[in-house]
C-alpha cells in the first residue's frame, strides 16, 4: 500500500474516532489526543530525515505536550505544557516565516491585521480572567500570554504563507 | 490552521465552561496534524524534484563542456 494512502486512511479513522467521541465518551479526550499525536509522530518519523530536524521536532513536542495534558492538574505540569507548546509553535512560525519573503502590504492589510490582533487579544484577556480564577501564578500567566500571542502570530504567518502560494498557484495558470 | 483552532478550543474548554464543545478540539487537532504532515510530504517531494533537476542540469552542463573541450 502507498504511504500516502495509508496516511489518509489512518487520518480518516482518527477523525471518525474524534467525531464519535463528541457524541459518545468512548475514550477519554486526553488519551485520544495523545494517541492521535503519537500515530502522526510515527508517520513523521518515517518521513523526516536528520536533515529536516525542525519538522520532526514539532511532532515530537506536540506529542510531549499531549502526554503532559493527561496529567494536567499540577502546576509544574501546566508550566511544562506551556513551555513545550511555546517551543513547538515557535518552530512552526520559524518554518513558515522562512518561506515567506517580505510580503507587500497595503493600508487595508495593516488595518485588518490590527483589527485581528485587537479582537484576539480581547479574547485572550477574557480567557485569562477565567484562567486567573483557578490559578494565581504570575509565571503561568506570562507563559499563557506568550503562548496565546504566538498562536496569533502563527495564524497570521499561515495567512501570509497561503496568500503567497495561492498567488503563485494562480500565476502558474495565467 | 487546524492546530490553531484546536488550541483555541482547548483553552475554551479548560477555562470557559463549554460542555457542548467538550471534545471538538480533537477533530481540528487531527485534521491539523494531517495537513501539516501532508504539506511536509509535498515540500520534501518538491525539494527532491529540484535536486534531481539541478543534478541533471549539472550533468548536461558538464557534457556540453566536455564536447567543447573535444572540439578545442
Interface residues (C-beta under 8 A of the other chain):
Chain A: X4 X7 X11 X14 X15 X18 X19 X21 X22 X25 X29 X32 X33 X36 X37 X40 X43 X44 X47 X48 X52 X55 X58 X59 X62 X72 X85 X92 X123 X127 X130 X131 X134 X148 X151 X154 X155 X158
Chain B: X1 X3 X4 X7 X8 X11 X12 X14 X15 X16 X22 X23 X24 X25 X26 X27 X29 X30 X31 X33 X34 X36 X37 X38 X40 X41 X44
